[in-house]
Amino acid sequence: MYSVIMFFHILVCVLLIIVVLLQQSKGGGMSSVFGGGGGGTDALFGGKGATPFFVKLTTGLAIGFFVTSLFLVLISRRPTTRSAVEKGLEEMPVQPVMPEEQVPLIPEEPVEGGR
């Protein structure tokens, strides 16, 4: 589920970047490179040009960005499931390798000559 929402989130992000760059600004922007300033877009999108279409598309993509961001936060806050190995390790009692009464003591070396 997380991967599917992450895929749509990245897709919406990339599309939002492209749409914002293609919008016609006061100076023409990137849309003039693709013929946005000429009469070609007027014929394609109607008399007002592509501006209302790009505004609606930007609004929709921005809403999609916020919705997918919200879902990603809500999904990531859920506690993760533990694997069977982790559950088994928790249930298994931990025993010391060697009991304390059997731990060999290191004998001290005798001191020679008062050192």
Helices and strands as residue ranges (DSSP letters): H 2-22, G 29-32, H 40-45, H 51-76, H 84-91, G 100-102
